[in-house]
Amino acid sequence: GGIFTFAVSRDFLDDNPVRGIKRYTDKKSERFLSLDELQRLGSILTELENEGSSSTGIACLRLLALTGARKNEIVKLRWDEVDPGTGCLRLKDSKTGAKIIPIGRAALSLIANQPKIDGSMWVFPSMKTFGKTPFLGIEKIWKKVREKIEMPTIRIHDLRHSFASVGVASGASLPVIGAILGHREVSTTQRYAHLADTPVRVA
């Protein structure tokens, strides 16, 4: 539908042939890693690093798990977007535009320990291009992770969901989680509401 609407706007078509057709409801695929699974993920990343997998790619995955950020927000992170003084990432652009991501000490330490390449703007540069482009091999490493953790359908984006679920289970409110993740709409964060009863059960 979106493609046809675009075609009409560019005068490639006179009319949208799918307008008025009833759509199937989108099925949102969401997977939350449990604390045990997150711990296993950490062990697997260490295993892969010891086996010679790219330390840059592994650092990207660790930072994704620690921040709840989207993949491209971390893979394409620039040094001038890192603000250690206030403990946040000041992204100039993202899926929802410019935004600020607050991060913890573990994430700041991980970033600070990344080797810098002279002349490269990227926190996670591609060694193949001598730092001229960001790291591009994260999917290849994630495939190895999925094989080792024996979860063939788990996605990198599920780390974002897992970050949110851990926050909710720890007692953080949905508005706070939404602010950290950079959600513009309350309804986007509302998908985690069913997890919010965990603190109640603990109490």
C-alpha positions as a LaTeX table, in Angstrom:
\begin{tabular}{lrrr}
\hline
Residue & $x$ (\AA) & $y$ (\AA) & $z$ (\AA) \\
\hline
Gly1 & 0.00 & 0.00 & 0.00 \\
Gly2 & 2.79 & 2.40 & 0.89 \\
Ile3 & 4.61 & 1.67 & $-2.36$ \\
Phe4 & 1.50 & 2.36 & $-4.44$ \\
Thr5 & 0.83 & 5.59 & $-2.52$ \\
Phe6 & 4.39 & 6.67 & $-3.29$ \\
Ala7 & 3.89 & 5.76 & $-6.98$ \\
Val8 & 0.75 & 7.90 & $-7.15$ \\
Ser9 & 2.55 & 10.83 & $-5.48$ \\
Arg10 & 5.27 & 10.64 & $-8.16$ \\
Asp11 & 2.72 & 10.30 & $-10.98$ \\
Phe12 & 3.83 & 6.80 & $-11.90$ \\
Leu13 & 0.21 & 5.69 & $-11.41$ \\
Asp14 & $-3.12$ & 7.48 & $-11.64$ \\
Asp15 & $-4.73$ & 5.52 & $-8.81$ \\
Asn16 & $-3.84$ & 3.26 & $-5.89$ \\
Pro17 & $-5.10$ & $-0.22$ & $-6.85$ \\
Val18 & $-5.06$ & $-1.54$ & $-3.27$ \\
Arg19 & $-7.02$ & 1.33 & $-1.69$ \\
Gly20 & $-10.05$ & $-0.04$ & 0.15 \\
Ile21 & $-8.78$ & $-3.61$ & 0.34 \\
Lys22 & $-9.00$ & $-5.03$ & 3.85 \\
Arg23 & $-5.58$ & $-5.81$ & 5.28 \\
Tyr24 & $-4.61$ & $-8.63$ & 7.53 \\
Thr25 & $-3.65$ & $-7.43$ & 11.00 \\
Asp26 & 0.11 & $-7.05$ & 11.35 \\
Lys27 & 1.57 & $-9.61$ & 13.71 \\
Lys28 & 4.22 & $-8.01$ & 15.84 \\
Ser29 & 7.08 & $-10.39$ & 16.50 \\
Glu30 & 8.40 & $-9.77$ & 20.00 \\
Arg31 & 10.79 & $-11.91$ & 21.96 \\
Phe32 & 12.11 & $-11.07$ & 25.40 \\
Leu33 & 15.27 & $-12.71$ & 26.66 \\
Ser34 & 15.06 & $-13.80$ & 30.27 \\
Leu35 & 17.82 & $-12.85$ & 32.71 \\
Asp36 & 19.27 & $-16.37$ & 32.37 \\
Glu37 & 19.23 & $-16.05$ & 28.57 \\
Leu38 & 20.90 & $-12.64$ & 28.75 \\
Gln39 & 23.60 & $-14.13$ & 30.96 \\
Arg40 & 24.04 & $-16.94$ & 28.43 \\
Leu41 & 24.27 & $-14.34$ & 25.67 \\
Gly42 & 27.09 & $-12.60$ & 27.55 \\
Ser43 & 28.98 & $-15.88$ & 27.86 \\
Ile44 & 28.51 & $-16.64$ & 24.16 \\
Leu45 & 29.84 & $-13.22$ & 23.14 \\
Thr46 & 32.94 & $-13.89$ & 25.25 \\
Glu47 & 33.31 & $-17.32$ & 23.62 \\
Leu48 & 33.10 & $-15.85$ & 20.14 \\
Glu49 & 35.65 & $-13.17$ & 21.01 \\
Asn50 & 38.04 & $-15.86$ & 22.28 \\
Glu51 & 37.46 & $-17.79$ & 19.05 \\
Gly52 & 38.58 & $-14.81$ & 16.98 \\
Ser53 & 35.30 & $-13.15$ & 15.98 \\
Ser54 & 35.43 & $-9.39$ & 15.47 \\
Ser55 & 35.81 & $-7.61$ & 18.80 \\
Thr56 & 34.23 & $-4.53$ & 17.18 \\
Gly57 & 31.07 & $-6.42$ & 16.25 \\
Ile58 & 30.86 & $-8.07$ & 19.64 \\
Ala59 & 31.22 & $-4.67$ & 21.33 \\
Cys60 & 28.32 & $-3.42$ & 19.18 \\
Leu61 & 26.11 & $-6.27$ & 20.38 \\
Arg62 & 27.08 & $-5.69$ & 24.00 \\
Leu63 & 26.24 & $-2.00$ & 23.71 \\
Leu64 & 22.89 & $-2.82$ & 22.13 \\
Ala65 & 22.06 & $-5.04$ & 25.10 \\
Leu66 & 23.21 & $-2.36$ & 27.56 \\
Thr67 & 21.33 & 0.57 & 26.01 \\
Gly68 & 18.16 & $-0.69$ & 24.32 \\
Ala69 & 19.14 & 1.37 & 21.28 \\
Arg70 & 18.29 & 0.41 & 17.70 \\
Lys71 & 20.92 & $-1.40$ & 15.64 \\
Asn72 & 21.84 & 1.51 & 13.35 \\
Glu73 & 21.98 & 3.92 & 16.30 \\
Ile74 & 24.89 & 1.91 & 17.68 \\
Val75 & 26.55 & 0.60 & 14.51 \\
Lys76 & 26.65 & 4.15 & 13.10 \\
Leu77 & 27.48 & 5.86 & 16.40 \\
Arg78 & 29.97 & 8.73 & 16.03 \\
Trp79 & 32.48 & 9.91 & 18.59 \\
Asp80 & 31.00 & 13.41 & 18.59 \\
Glu81 & 27.65 & 11.92 & 19.66 \\
Val82 & 29.09 & 10.43 & 22.86 \\
Asp83 & 28.73 & 12.70 & 25.90 \\
Pro84 & 30.49 & 11.03 & 28.85 \\
Gly85 & 30.05 & 14.13 & 31.00 \\
Thr86 & 26.29 & 13.74 & 31.21 \\
Gly87 & 26.29 & 10.00 & 30.51 \\
Cys88 & 24.33 & 9.96 & 27.29 \\
Leu89 & 24.43 & 9.54 & 23.54 \\
Arg90 & 23.32 & 12.65 & 21.65 \\
Leu91 & 22.26 & 11.22 & 18.31 \\
Lys92 & 21.99 & 13.71 & 15.48 \\
Asp93 & 19.68 & 11.41 & 13.57 \\
Ser94 & 17.70 & 8.22 & 14.20 \\
Lys95 & 14.47 & 6.56 & 13.12 \\
Thr96 & 12.59 & 9.21 & 15.11 \\
Gly97 & 14.99 & 12.09 & 14.41 \\
Ala98 & 17.57 & 13.62 & 16.74 \\
Lys99 & 17.40 & 12.15 & 20.24 \\
Ile100 & 19.24 & 11.65 & 23.50 \\
Ile101 & 19.84 & 8.18 & 24.95 \\
Pro102 & 20.86 & 8.05 & 28.63 \\
Ile103 & 23.34 & 5.24 & 29.29 \\
Gly104 & 24.93 & 3.65 & 32.34 \\
Arg105 & 28.52 & 3.32 & 33.47 \\
Ala106 & 29.01 & $-0.10$ & 31.91 \\
Ala107 & 28.02 & 1.26 & 28.50 \\
Leu108 & 30.23 & 4.35 & 28.90 \\
Ser109 & 33.17 & 2.15 & 29.89 \\
Leu110 & 32.62 & $-0.11$ & 26.88 \\
Ile111 & 32.64 & 2.90 & 24.55 \\
Ala112 & 35.71 & 4.44 & 26.19 \\
Asn113 & 37.63 & 1.19 & 25.67 \\
Gln114 & 37.05 & 1.14 & 21.90 \\
Pro115 & 40.27 & 1.69 & 19.96 \\
Lys116 & 40.29 & 4.86 & 17.89 \\
Ile117 & 41.44 & 4.99 & 14.28 \\
Asp118 & 43.04 & 8.28 & 13.24 \\
Gly119 & 40.66 & 10.22 & 11.03 \\
Ser120 & 37.68 & 7.97 & 11.68 \\
Met121 & 34.47 & 9.45 & 13.08 \\
Trp122 & 32.98 & 6.04 & 13.98 \\
Val123 & 33.01 & 4.49 & 17.45 \\
Phe124 & 32.74 & 1.08 & 15.74 \\
Pro125 & 34.70 & 1.49 & 12.49 \\
Ser126 & 35.22 & $-1.03$ & 9.73 \\
Met127 & 38.82 & $-2.21$ & 9.75 \\
Lys128 & 38.47 & $-3.27$ & 6.10 \\
Thr129 & 37.97 & 0.36 & 5.04 \\
Phe130 & 40.50 & 1.71 & 7.56 \\
Gly131 & 37.74 & 3.46 & 9.49 \\
Lys132 & 36.14 & 5.26 & 6.55 \\
Thr133 & 32.83 & 3.41 & 7.09 \\
Pro134 & 31.07 & 1.96 & 10.15 \\
Phe135 & 31.27 & $-1.74$ & 10.99 \\
Leu136 & 29.06 & $-3.78$ & 8.67 \\
Gly137 & 29.48 & $-7.38$ & 9.84 \\
Ile138 & 27.15 & $-7.44$ & 12.85 \\
Glu139 & 24.58 & $-9.74$ & 11.19 \\
Lys140 & 27.29 & $-12.32$ & 10.48 \\
Ile141 & 28.28 & $-12.39$ & 14.15 \\
Trp142 & 24.62 & $-12.49$ & 15.24 \\
Lys143 & 24.12 & $-15.62$ & 13.10 \\
Lys144 & 26.86 & $-17.32$ & 15.13 \\
Val145 & 25.20 & $-16.14$ & 18.35 \\
Arg146 & 21.86 & $-17.64$ & 17.30 \\
Glu147 & 23.51 & $-20.97$ & 16.53 \\
Lys148 & 25.30 & $-21.12$ & 19.87 \\
Ile149 & 22.33 & $-19.98$ & 21.94 \\
Glu150 & 20.09 & $-22.36$ & 19.94 \\
Met151 & 17.46 & $-19.71$ & 19.15 \\
Pro152 & 17.28 & $-19.64$ & 15.33 \\
Thr153 & 14.57 & $-16.97$ & 15.14 \\
Ile154 & 15.87 & $-14.43$ & 17.66 \\
Arg155 & 16.64 & $-11.02$ & 16.15 \\
Ile156 & 19.07 & $-8.28$ & 17.08 \\
His157 & 16.05 & $-6.02$ & 17.66 \\
Asp158 & 14.91 & $-8.40$ & 20.40 \\
Leu159 & 17.77 & $-7.03$ & 22.52 \\
Arg160 & 15.85 & $-3.74$ & 22.56 \\
His161 & 12.70 & $-5.50$ & 23.76 \\
Ser162 & 14.73 & $-7.38$ & 26.36 \\
Phe163 & 16.28 & $-4.16$ & 27.66 \\
Ala164 & 12.78 & $-2.74$ & 28.14 \\
Ser165 & 11.44 & $-5.90$ & 29.77 \\
Val166 & 14.28 & $-5.95$ & 32.32 \\
Gly167 & 13.56 & $-2.31$ & 33.14 \\
Val168 & 9.84 & $-2.91$ & 33.62 \\
Ala169 & 10.47 & $-6.03$ & 35.70 \\
Ser170 & 12.82 & $-3.98$ & 37.90 \\
Gly171 & 10.03 & $-1.52$ & 38.66 \\
Ala172 & 10.70 & 1.26 & 36.15 \\
Ser173 & 7.52 & 2.94 & 34.92 \\
Leu174 & 6.40 & 2.74 & 31.30 \\
Pro175 & 6.90 & 6.52 & 30.75 \\
Val176 & 10.50 & 6.19 & 31.98 \\
Ile177 & 11.13 & 3.17 & 29.73 \\
Gly178 & 9.60 & 5.07 & 26.81 \\
Ala179 & 11.83 & 8.07 & 27.47 \\
Ile180 & 14.97 & 5.90 & 27.51 \\
Leu181 & 13.98 & 4.10 & 24.31 \\
Gly182 & 12.99 & 7.35 & 22.61 \\
His183 & 9.38 & 6.40 & 21.93 \\
Arg184 & 7.29 & 9.29 & 20.64 \\
Glu185 & 3.98 & 7.55 & 21.22 \\
Val186 & 2.80 & 6.15 & 24.56 \\
Ser187 & 1.15 & 3.29 & 22.68 \\
Thr188 & 4.57 & 2.09 & 21.52 \\
Thr189 & 5.73 & 1.57 & 25.10 \\
Gln190 & 2.37 & 0.09 & 26.12 \\
Arg191 & 3.36 & $-3.25$ & 24.57 \\
Tyr192 & 5.42 & $-3.86$ & 27.72 \\
Ala193 & 2.49 & $-3.24$ & 30.10 \\
His194 & 1.84 & $-6.96$ & 30.58 \\
Leu195 & 5.29 & $-7.27$ & 32.17 \\
Ala196 & 4.64 & $-4.57$ & 34.77 \\
Asp197 & 2.91 & $-6.89$ & 37.24 \\
Thr198 & 6.24 & $-8.55$ & 38.14 \\
Pro199 & 7.14 & $-5.94$ & 40.83 \\
Val200 & 3.65 & $-6.39$ & 42.27 \\
Arg201 & 4.15 & $-10.13$ & 42.58 \\
Val202 & 7.56 & $-9.61$ & 44.14 \\
Ala203 & 6.06 & $-7.18$ & 46.68 \\
\hline
\end{tabular}
